[in-house]
Amino acid sequence: MTQNRTVLVTGGAGFIGCALSAGLTASFGRVVALDNLHPQIHAHRTRPAALADGVELVVGDVTDAAVWDEVLPRVRPDVVIHLAAETGTGQSLAESTRHGMVNVVGTTQMMDALNRHGLPGRIVLTSSRAVYGEGAWRRADGVLFYPPQRTAAMVADGAWDFPDAEPVAMDARVVSPAPVSVYAATKLTQEHLLRVWGNALGVEIAIVRLQNVYGPGQSLSNPYTGILSLFARLARVGKTIPLYEDGAVRRDFVLIDDVASAVLAAATSDAVPATPLDIGSGEFQTIGTAASLIAEYYGAPAPQVTGKFREGDVRHAWADVTAAREVLGWAPRYNLAEGVRRLCDWIEQQPDVPPA
Ligand SMILES: NC(=O)c1ccc[n+]([C@@H]2O[C@H](COP(=O)([O-])OP(=O)(O)OC[C@H]3O[C@@H](n4cnc5c(N)ncnc54)[C@H](O)[C@@H]3O)[C@@H](O)[C@H]2O)c1
């Protein structure tokens, strides 16, 4: 039973934190969110309406030891869900110190503060599919290999895929991480830090690697995250959605509801995953398919392939969710068509939709 227990959620006022909040208040006796209401996500820097009423919000920065020293003695969490992060993949190359500070030092500040004030039983970390980079591909002879990051020179003549090979699903049990962005390197560092620290001190560490999360509640003002929201903002004003590469880039778009149930399961399950768990929708889609669904919803023109390449984008990414099913008893419930409908319905209810 978790009813007499306390959960502390860093970054708990963000997209995933808000979606998770109702489930947490139903499962834990006390829920505290520690969040600095980062202006890139929280345009008005006020408590989000989507954060469940029962959640105590503490406004503070995870990189600040004094914040932890104030919060931990009065909260004493049994479980910590560590969501707070800088999340802009493209942005992370130009602002690597910010990413290093929040994602890496923010995590070590949390670890040190927990050491000072009392250890929780479990920490859940939301890592990212970004840690895999291009992931593993299989050659015709069956051998797995890890292709290097694609460069503009490689794709100049439209050879988007790695020749004579097929991509394989991301599955932490068989595919090793190979980050190709600063963001990804900081997320993998979070995993390593918590794993070695938790093993040494006897704190259970549950790591979930999330694919592309989307859906109602995602910040519409943050230009660095949320490709489906961006597509919707183009299509709703009748613009043509541009598709990079050949439009056949594969992604695993997982609806926020499915992510919330996976994180909740990771926080409350009896079993603790020994390896990171991959969380996705259970299938991949091409970016072209996702864009077409959104264009159809709005009656916008069909998406157009531009042949452009964005440095740092990986070609294909999708999860094998078998391990998450087995360990957490969790399963994704929503397909992309339903998720897109819910996302677009929600966007149309928003008072302020910024132009794309
Ligand atoms: N959304 C996705 O597609 C996705 C995919 C993979 C992994 N993740 C991971 O999930 C976690 C949550 O993502 P999200 O989509 O909810 O992001 P989000 O940006 O909506 O939420 C992050 C929250 O953290 C807060 N925050 C940022 N810096 C902070 C700091 N220094 N101190 C305290 N709070 C801080 C922000 O104010 C925000 O409320 C992140 O760790 C992210 O790396 C998200």
The ligand as an SDF file (V2000), in Angstrom:
LIG
                    3D

 44 48  0  0  0  0  0  0  0  0999 V2000
    8.2210   14.8380  -23.1940 N   0  0  0  0  0  0  0  0  0  0  0  0
    8.9780   13.9450  -23.8120 C   0  0  0  0  0  0  0  0  0  0  0  0
    8.8000   13.6540  -25.0120 O   0  0  0  0  0  0  0  0  0  0  0  0
   10.0670   13.2330  -23.0600 C   0  0  0  0  0  0  0  0  0  0  0  0
   10.7280   12.1800  -23.7050 C   0  0  0  0  0  0  0  0  0  0  0  0
   11.7480   11.5310  -23.0420 C   0  0  0  0  0  0  0  0  0  0  0  0
   12.0980   11.9020  -21.7550 C   0  0  0  0  0  0  0  0  0  0  0  0
   11.4390   12.9350  -21.1510 N   0  0  0  0  0  0  0  0  0  0  0  0
   11.8730   13.3190  -19.7890 C   0  0  0  0  0  0  0  0  0  0  0  0
   10.7450   13.4550  -18.9540 O   0  0  0  0  0  0  0  0  0  0  0  0
   10.9890   14.4790  -17.9900 C   0  0  0  0  0  0  0  0  0  0  0  0
    9.8290   15.4450  -17.9480 C   0  0  0  0  0  0  0  0  0  0  0  0
    9.5900   15.9300  -19.2470 O   0  0  0  0  0  0  0  0  0  0  0  0
    8.3570   16.8500  -19.5980 P   0  0  0  0  0  0  0  0  0  0  0  0
    7.9890   16.5250  -20.9940 O   0  0  0  0  0  0  0  0  0  0  0  0
    7.3480   16.7930  -18.5250 O   0  0  0  0  0  0  0  0  0  0  0  0
    9.0950   18.2540  -19.6210 O   0  0  0  0  0  0  0  0  0  0  0  0
    8.5580   19.6960  -19.1770 P   0  0  0  0  0  0  0  0  0  0  0  0
    9.5780   20.6420  -19.6930 O   0  0  0  0  0  0  0  0  0  0  0  0
    7.1350   19.8890  -19.5310 O   0  0  0  0  0  0  0  0  0  0  0  0
    8.6400   19.6020  -17.5930 O   0  0  0  0  0  0  0  0  0  0  0  0
    9.8320   19.7250  -16.8950 C   0  0  0  0  0  0  0  0  0  0  0  0
    9.5140   20.4820  -15.6310 C   0  0  0  0  0  0  0  0  0  0  0  0
   10.7480   20.6500  -14.9300 O   0  0  0  0  0  0  0  0  0  0  0  0
   10.8110   21.9640  -14.4450 C   0  0  0  0  0  0  0  0  0  0  0  0
   12.2130   22.3190  -14.3070 N   0  0  0  0  0  0  0  0  0  0  0  0
   13.1130   22.5740  -15.2980 C   0  0  0  0  0  0  0  0  0  0  0  0
   14.2880   22.8980  -14.7580 N   0  0  0  0  0  0  0  0  0  0  0  0
   14.1300   22.8220  -13.4090 C   0  0  0  0  0  0  0  0  0  0  0  0
   14.9930   23.0650  -12.3220 C   0  0  0  0  0  0  0  0  0  0  0  0
   16.2560   23.4620  -12.5120 N   0  0  0  0  0  0  0  0  0  0  0  0
   14.5170   22.9020  -11.0600 N   0  0  0  0  0  0  0  0  0  0  0  0
   13.2260   22.5300  -10.8610 C   0  0  0  0  0  0  0  0  0  0  0  0
   12.3590   22.3020  -11.8540 N   0  0  0  0  0  0  0  0  0  0  0  0
   12.8140   22.4400  -13.1270 C   0  0  0  0  0  0  0  0  0  0  0  0
   10.0780   22.8120  -15.4620 C   0  0  0  0  0  0  0  0  0  0  0  0
    9.5900   24.0270  -14.9100 O   0  0  0  0  0  0  0  0  0  0  0  0
    8.9660   21.8850  -15.8920 C   0  0  0  0  0  0  0  0  0  0  0  0
    7.7920   22.1120  -15.1420 O   0  0  0  0  0  0  0  0  0  0  0  0
   12.3320   15.0910  -18.3400 C   0  0  0  0  0  0  0  0  0  0  0  0
   13.3040   14.5180  -17.4710 O   0  0  0  0  0  0  0  0  0  0  0  0
   12.5780   14.6510  -19.7580 C   0  0  0  0  0  0  0  0  0  0  0  0
   13.9700   14.5100  -20.0140 O   0  0  0  0  0  0  0  0  0  0  0  0
   10.4260   13.6000  -21.7650 C   0  0  0  0  0  0  0  0  0  0  0  0
  1  2  1  0
  2  3  2  0
  2  4  1  0
  4  5  1  0
  4 44  2  0
  5  6  2  0
  6  7  1  0
  7  8  2  0
  8  9  1  0
  8 44  1  0
  9 10  1  0
  9 42  1  0
 10 11  1  0
 11 12  1  0
 11 40  1  0
 12 13  1  0
 13 14  1  0
 14 15  2  0
 14 16  1  0
 14 17  1  0
 17 18  1  0
 18 19  2  0
 18 20  1  0
 18 21  1  0
 21 22  1  0
 22 23  1  0
 23 24  1  0
 23 38  1  0
 24 25  1  0
 25 26  1  0
 25 36  1  0
 26 27  1  0
 26 35  1  0
 27 28  2  0
 28 29  1  0
 29 30  1  0
 29 35  2  0
 30 31  1  0
 30 32  2  0
 32 33  1  0
 33 34  2  0
 34 35  1  0
 36 37  1  0
 36 38  1  0
 38 39  1  0
 40 41  1  0
 40 42  1  0
 42 43  1  0
M  CHG  2   8   1  16  -1
M  END
$$$$
